[in-house]
Amino acid sequence: MCRPDVAEDWDYDKNEDTPAEFTVSSNAWKWWICREGHPSFERKIEQRTRKNPLKCPECPARRPVLVPRSDADPLSTAHLHDGNRLSMCRPDVAEDWDYDKNYPHTPDDVSVSSSARAWFWKCPTGKHPSYPSKVSTRTRERFPAKCPECPRRPMLAFRVTDENRLSICRPDLVRSWNKERNLPLTPEQVSLASGKTVIWDCLDNPKHPSWPAAVSDRVGSATREGTGCPDCSLVRTSRPELRLKAELSRFLTVDPEPNKALVDGGVREEVDIADPGRRLVVEFDGAYFHGRPGGLERDIAKTRRLRDSGWTVVRVREHSLTKVDPGFDITVDKDAHPYKVAVAVVEHLALLGFISATAAETYVQAGALQAKELSDAWIAERLGSAVSNAERDSVGDKWDRMHAALESFQARFGHCRVPDGILVQGVDLRTWCYSQRAAHRQGKLAEDRRQRLESIPSWTFDALSGKFWDGHEKFQNTFNWNGAGQRNPEAETEEVHEARRWAQKLRERRRNRLAEGRDLPAYQVEAMDALPGWSWTPRDSRFEEQIDVLVDYCHRLGTTLASVKDKDVWDGHKIGMWVTNWRSSRPRLTVEQVSDLEALPGWTWSKNADAWAAKLAALTDFGKAHGHVTPSLMNGDEHEHALARWKHKYKSKLRGQDNERARRLRELLAEYGEVWP
């Protein structure tokens, strides 16, 4: 009622309740729909209704206001020279000049410290519209103005975009994200610089416990390497490097330990793979480490030192890295399969003459890694464990274990409504079920896993299904149902009130959905209809019985409902209370119920209207009994005195009027020959 503009964004699919059940200052967390088409987001109600409301986190926080420029605005060039010209002093800033919107002016026409007016500048990424800014604010030394749409580094932890989203930028870290223990937080909701501490799994050894670490610590920075599992890590090497070294050991003489190459001056340079007999060095350059600031310069200097000492250097660089020497270096895709990397290196070494063409062709035709067992042993030794990757418990093994536990639970209890506290090797089964529903809703659940879950009887991906069945079970167990569908009034405990509230909300939710042209899920409607005596409109049957009683009352006594008082009882029925309750609950009655009530003799929705009609009916009865409608104030009983006072009051009050009351009173008086103007 107070904020219909906010209520329009209410997500009826994810929220069990309706906006009508909450105040504008409620602290309840609810789901809201983004009008721009982004996914639904969760906010408190008061955060959406306050003066500065929180909106969709995916929508831009602000838009640049384009300042119109007049072409007639003259430029002063009195003090402009090559020593202060923008194009000469700050070519890096001049690169962003918007020539279309600033036409006919160019960076040659303004000074580097000009603050006379705002010019338009292009976003360096090309993803956002041009923005207005003065030249002086773009060229100042501290905090120069930049594109307002591009995220700042300090804001990365608060404003999540596709440019800094963890799930997009670091999928390698997402694989170790503990989905169950981090719920409801997901990798899509945090940025690379988020300081939030979350739980991570060790993918190398399941015996290592999960550990907490801030997202920013795991990601690292330009000057600091990201952290890993505190119980295991490969020092000064990587898995792709060890895989490649094991494959090249079939052609070259290599040492599994870190290699040293002797350079001029007696210094031993640490390298990835070295064959001293062939004076060959192979370096595997990952984009994460070698792509840091200054990484290319360091690689060039190291290559120069090795070549000056007579070594041939071949660098295997991931795709985003620039080649140090295009004649000797090759590029591979990031996170490429180790076999594809090995094939590319073997073929390249064959072209350089370090491997025979026949041996290279034989290796390529094999179609798989030839030294996987050797690399597994090297990695296991480096990790301090004798367990190979093939024997380690993978994420798929964990999923299979939880799926088997859910099947066992369903076979034993006949449903998938898992309660809290059922742990499978430390993982809560109910939380795991919620995570599978969330993954399905977001389109991230694999097709084979979806089919395996749907094959379990009574399993559903409806997130509200579990809550419905919990409420249904409590409601069924709380009330003793009979043929009329009445509850047992002897057990008015808190459980009874809770079950009644649940049923009331369910009825209201269905009524609201039907008004919108939709309905509750079919299994919910069928389950409730199966309860003996259940009714979606529980007052309907009683209402019809009470209407029949009132019709019988009017027929037998020859009267109308106008004379019924609040506490009147007839034939054991509290007809006065019925009339009062119906009047007060008129907004909640159906159209058919309102029509039935208004068809009753003498029915009115106003208590005062009933009182006036009752007095008029009493005056009519008095006329029938005495042959006139002039009750006396001196003679007769108290009833006649009251009737005389009422007649005198309304003859004076309604004199000269032409409304319904005046017409009815005038017709009654005229029937007995009394003239009343």
N, C-alpha and C positions, 0 to 999 in steps of 0.2 A: 504494500500500500504506500509506504513512504518513499521507496526508491525503485520504482518499476524499471528505470533505465539499467540498474545493476541486475535486477532479477531476470532481465532478458538474456544475460550471459550464463544463467544457471545451467549446469550440465545434468540433465535429468537421467541420463544413462548411468553415470558414475555415482551420483548422489542418491541415497535411499530416501531422503526427505525432500520436502518442497520449501520454497522461500517463505511460504505462509507460516511455517513453524518456528521462525527465528526473528529476533529483533535486529535492527540495523547496527546495533553495537555488540552483537554476539562475537565471541572469540572462537567459535567453531570453525574448524578447517573444512573447506568445501572445494569442489572442483568447478571450474569456470571455463566457458568456451571462448576461444579467441576469435574475434570478428574478422581477423585477417587470414584465418585458415590455419594458424599454427596449432599444434597439439594442445589439448586441455591442460590447464595448469591449476595448482593448488594454492589457495590463499585463504586467510581468515576473512570472515564476513566484514568485520570492522575495518580491515585493511582495504576493502573494496568500496566502502561507503564513506570513508573519512574525506577531509578536504582535499588532501593530496593522495589519491588512491594509488595502490599498487596494481599494475596492469600486467599484461602478458609478458613474461621474461624474454620471449623470442622477438617481440616488437622493438624497433629502435627506440631508445630512451628519448631522443629529441631529433628534430629535423633542422637543418640549416635554413635560416631565413634569408632568402635571396634579396639583396638590396638593389633596387632598381637604379640604373645609372643613366644620367642624361648625357647624350652625345655633345651637348652644347657646353659641358663643363670644361673650361679652358685649363690647360696644363701650363704651369710656370716652368720655363726652362732656363731661367736666368742664371741659376747656380748649378746647372747640370753639366757634367763633364765626365771623361772616362774614369776619373778617380773615384766617382761616387755613383756611376751608372749601374743599375741592377744587373744588367746582362754581363758587365765586365767584372763586378765585385763578387756577385753571388750567382754564378751560373747554375748551381745546384737548385736554388730557389726558382730561378727563371725557367727551369724545365717544367714547372707546374703551371706556368702562365696559360690562362685560357684565352687563346687568340680569337676565338669566335665571339665570346661575350665581351671581351675588352676591345674589340675592333673599333677604330683603326689604330689604337695604341698598342705598343709592344714594350718589352722589358728595356729597350733602349731609351724609352721616353720618361722613365721614372728613376728617381734616385734610390739608393739602397736604404735610406732612412726616411723615406716619404711617409707622412701620416695624414696627408690632406684628404684622402678619400679611400674608400674600400674598392678593391679590385677582385675579380673572380679568379679562382685557382682550381686546377684539376686535382682530383684525388690521385695520388701516385699509384694506387692499386688498380684504378680504373673501374672499381666496383660501385663507387658512390658518386652522386651528382657534384657539380662544381659548387664551391662555397665562397662567400665574400670574406675578405680580410684585408687590413691595411698592410702595406709593404713593411712598415717598421715592426709590426707584430710578427711577420713571417721571418724577419732577418735578425731579430734580437738574439742575444747570446743565451739568455736563460729562458727556458720554457717557450720556445717559439711556437706560434700558432700552427696547427696542422689540421688535417681533415677531421671534422667533428664526428664523422661516422666511424672512423677507424678506431679500434680499441686501444687504449693506452695500457702500458704494461702494469701500472698499479691497479687498473680496473679489471684485469683479467680474471681475478678471483671472484668478482662480483657480477660482471656482465658476461654471460656465456654466449659465444657465437660459434659459427662453424669454423672460424679461423683459429679458435683456441679450445674447442671442445675436445675433451680427453678421448672420447670414443672415436673421433675422426683423426686427430693428430697422432695419437699413440695407441694404435690397436694392439701393439705388443704388450702394453701394460694392462689393457682391458682383459686379456686372457687370464691374468692372475687376480682379477677383481673378485672378491668373495661376495657373490650375489646374495646369499642367504643372510649373512650377518650385517650387510650394508643396507638392507632394505629399510625404508623405501627409496634410498638414494641409489641412483644409477650412474654409470659413466657418462651418459648424455647430459647430466645435470651439473657437471663440474668442469672447470677450466684447467688448463695446464698449470696455472699459478695459484690454484686454490690451496689455502692453508688448512683445509678441513682434513682431519685425521680419519682414515678409513682402514678397513681390514683387507689384507692381501694374502693370497695363497702361494705356497712354493710349488711351482710347476715341475721342478727337477726331482724333488724327493718328498713323497707324501708323508714321510715320517717327521718331517720338519713342521712345527706348529705354525699356524697362521700368525701374522704379526701386524701391529698397527703402525702406520706411517702416513705422514701428510702427503697429499697428492703432489705438491711442489717438490718435496724431497725425492720422491720416486722419479719425477720428470727430470730434475736437475736444472742447470742453467748454463749460460755460455762459459762460465768459469768453474763450474762444479758438476761433477758427474752424478747422475742419479743413483740413489741407493737401491740395494737389492735385498734378497733374503739374508738375514743376519747369520743364518746357519750354513749357508753355502753360497759360493760365488766363484767364478772362474777369474783368476788373477792374471792380468796382463795378456789375456787371449780371449777368444770367443768360440762359440760352437761352429759357426761357418768356417772360421780359420782352421780349426782342428779337423773338420770334415775334409776341407781342401788339402790339407797337409797329408792326411792319410791316403787320399786318392793319388796324389802326386808321388807318394812313396813307392808306387809301382813302377815309376819311370826315373825318379831322381833319388839320390842318396841324401836323405833328410834325417834329422834327429828329432824325436818327439818332444824333447825339452826345448825351451826357448833358445833360438839360435843367435850366435854372435858372428858378425862379419868384421874382419880386420881391415881397418882403413889406415890411411897415411897417419903417421905419428904414433903408431902402435896402439891406437884407440880401437876398442871393440864396439861396433855399432850393433845395437839390438835390432834384429829383423824377424819377420814372421817365419819365412821358409828360406833356407839357404842350402845350396849344393856347392861346397867348396871346390869339388873337382871341376865342375863346369863354370865356376865363378858366376853363378846365377843366384839372384835374390828375387823372390816373389813376395810381394806385400799385398795383404788383403785389407782394403780401406773401407770401413763401414761409414755410412753417411752420418750416423749419430755422433761419433767421436771426431772424425776428420772433417766434418762440416762445420765445426765451431769456428769462431773468428780467429784468423791467423793460421788455420789448419793447412790451407793450400801453401802458404809461405814455408811452413815447417816441412811439408812433404817435398817441396822443391829443393830446399836446402839439404835435406837428408839424401835425396836422390843424387844431387851434385857431389856430395862427399863420397858416396859409394862408387859412382862412375869414375871419379878422379882416381880412385884406388883400383880400378880395373874390373869392377863388378858390372854385370848386366842386370838392370833393375826393370822388372815387369810389375806394374801395379794393377791390381784387380779392384776397381773402384765402383761403388754402388752408383746407381743411375744419376742421382742428383749432384754428384761431385764432378768437377772439371778435371779432365785428363792433365797430368803433369807433362807427359810426352806422348802425343797421339800416335807416334810410331811404335811404341812399346806397350802402352797401357790399353786395357780393355775395360768396358763398363758392363755391369750386370744389374738386373732388377733388384730392388730392395726386397729382402725376405724371399729371394728366389730359392727354388729347391736346390739342395746341395749338388745333386747330380747335374743340373743344368749349368751351375757355376763351374763344376769340374770339367764338363765337356767344352765349355767356352775357353777355359785356360789350356786344356790339353791341345785343342786345335790351334790356338794361338802359339803355343810353344813349338808345335810342329812346323808352323810357318817360319818361325825364327830359327829352326834347325836344332833345337835342343832335344826334340823327341822325333823318332822316325815316323814317317807318314803311315806305315803299316801298323805300328803299335797304336797310334792315335785312332786309326780307323777301326781297329779291333775293339778298342775301349768304347768308342761311340756306339758300335753295333751291339754291345752288351745290354744297353738300355737301362742300367741300374747301377747304383753304387757298388764298387768292387771291394771296398775296404771298410764297410760299415762297422763290422765287429771290432776292427782295430780302433776306429775313431770312438766307438762306444766305450771301449776300455780306457782310452786316453781321457775322455770326459769324466768317466766314473772315477778314475784315479785323481783327477784334478779336483773333483768335488769331495773327495775323501769318502767315497762310497763304492762298494763293489756291485751296486745294483745298476743295471743298464737301463736305457730309456725304454726298451721293449718290455721290461719287467715292472716299470714304475706304474703307479696307479694314475691313470689319466683322468681328465675331466669327464670323458665318456664313461669310464668305469664308475665314477661317482654317481653319474646320472642313472646308470643301469642299476646300481645298488639301491638308490632311493626309489626307483620305479618298482623294483621287486618288493621293497618294503610296503609300498602303497597297495600292490596287488594282494599281499598277505593280509593287510588290514581289511581290505574290502571283502576278502573271502571269509574272514572271521566275523565281521560285524555287519556285512551286507550293505555298506554304504561307504562313501569316501569323505565323510565329514570328520576329518582327523582332529582330535582335541589337542590342546597344548601339552607339552611335556613328553611326547614320544620322540626319542632321540635315536638316530641311526649313525653310529660312529661320530657322535658329537654334533650332528646336523639335525635340526628340528624338522620333522616330517611335515607338519602343518605349514611352516614357513616355506618349505620347498614347494608345496602345492601352490601357495600364493605366487611364488616366483614364476612357476610354469604358466599360470594364468596371465601374469603380467607380460611375460615374453610372447605369449600367443596374441595378446591384445596389441602389442607393439609390432607384430609381424616378424619377430626374431626367433620364433620357435621352429626348429627344423621340421620338415614335413614328416619324416619317419617317426620322430618323437611325438608329433601331434597324433598320428595314427595309433601309436602304441598306447597313448593315454586314453584316446577315445575307445579303445578296445576294452578298457576296464569298465565293467558294469557300474552304472550310477555316476560315472565321472562326467563332469560338465565344466566347460571353460567359463561359465557365467560366474563372475567374481562375487555376486550376491547370493549365489546358490547356497553356499555353506551357511551363511547367516540366516537365510530363510528356513532351512531345514532345522537349524538349532532352535529358532523361535517356534517353528511348527511342533517340534517334539515337546518343548516346554509347555506350549499351549494345550496340546493333547493330553499331557500327563497331569496338568494342573486342574483341569475341569472334569467333572463327572458328567458326561453327555447322556441325555435321555432322548426319547423320541421327539420332544419338542425343541431340542437344542438349547435347553436352559442349563446354566451352570449351577453348581452346588453352593448355596449361600453360606454354608457353615464354615468354609475355609477362606475367610477374607484375610489372607496373609500378604506379605510383600510380594511373594511369588505370584499370587493371584493377580495383584494389581499390575505387576510387570507383564504378565501374559495378556491381560486385558488391553494394556496400552499397545502391545505389539499388534494385536488383532485390529485395534482401532486405526493404527498407522497403516496397516496393510489395506484396510478398506478404503481409507482416504487416498492412498497412493493409487489404487485401482480406479477410484472415482475420478481423480485428476487425469489419469492417463486416458480413460474413456472419453473425457471431455476434449482431449487433444486428438482423438481419432486413433488411439492405439490401446494396447491392453498389457497386462502383466504376462510374463512367460507362461506358456500353456501348462507346464508342470506345476506351477504354483496354484493356478486356478483349479486344476484337477485335484491336487492334494487337499485343498481346503473344501472343495465340494464333496469329497469323500467322507468328511467328518459328519456323523449323524446330527441332523438338526442345524448344521451351519447355514448361515444366510449372509450374503454380502450386504443386505439391508435388513438387519435384525429387527428393526421396528415395524417392518411391513405387516407381518402376520398379526402382531398385537394391535397395530393401528386399525386394521380392518375389523377386528373383534370389537374394539372400543367404538368405532363408528356405528356398528350394528346396535350396540347398547344405547347410544345416544338417540338413534332413530327410534328405537323402541320406547325410550323415555318420553320423547316428544309425542309419539302416537298414543301411548297409554294415558298420559296426563292431559293431553290436548293443549299443550303449551309449547313454548319455544325455548331456545337456549339463552334468551335474553335474561331470564330470571335466575340463571345458575350462578351461585356464589362460589368463592374459592374453596370453601371447605364442605360444599354440599356432597352428600353421599346418597345414592339411590340404589336400592336392591343390592347393597353390599359393594357397589362400585363407586370409586372416588371420582365422580364425573367432574367435580369442580377443579380438582388437581389436573385432570386431563386437559381441560380447556385452558387453564393457566399455562401449562407446559407447552402446549401447541402454539399459543400466542408468542411466547418468548423464543421459541425455536423455529419461527417461520423461515428465516434465511436458509436453514438446513433441510427443510422439507422439500420433497419433490413436487413437480408441477401437478402430478396426479393427486397427491395428498392435499395440496392447497385447494384443488378443485373439489374434492370430496367434502372438505370442511365447509367451504363457502356454499355448498348445496344444502347444508343442514338448516332447518328452520330457525331464523333469528340469529344466525352466526355472524359475529363481527370480530375484527382483529383488535379492536380497542375495548378495554375494560369499561371506560367511561361511556362509550357508545352503547354497551350492553346495559349499563345502569339506566340511561335515558330511555332505551327501548323497553326495559322492564317496567318503568313507571308508566309509559304510554300504554303498555299491555294491561297494567293494573287499572288504569283509568277506563280502558275499553271494557274490562270485566265489570267494573263498577257501573258503567252505563247499561250493560246487559242485565244486571241484577236490579237496578233501581229505576230504569227508564229515563235517566238523565245523567249528565256528566258534570254535576255541580256539587261536589262533596262539601260538607259543612265544616267550618272551623270551630263551631260552638257545640254542635251535637255529634253523636257518633263516637267511635273509638279512636285510638291513637293512629291506627292505619289510615282512617278517613281524614284525620287532621293533616297527616303527612302528605296525603295525596292532594289535599286542597292547597297546601303551601307550594307543592311542586307545580300545580297548574297555574297558580298565580304568578310564580317566578318566571315560567317560560312564556306565559302570555305577554308579560311585560318585556322579556328579553328578546323574543322573536317577533315582536310587533313590527309590521311593515316589511318583513323580510320574505324572500321567495326561495329559500333553500329547502332541502328535503325534509328537515325536521319541522319547519314552519308549515309546509304543505300537509304533512301527515297529521299534525295537531289541528290544523284548520279543517281538514276533511272530517276528523272525528267530531269536532264541535258542531259542524254544519249538519252532521247526521242526526243530531238531537236538537236541531233548531236554534243553536246558539251562534250568533253572528260575531265574528272577530276580524277586524280589519287587518 
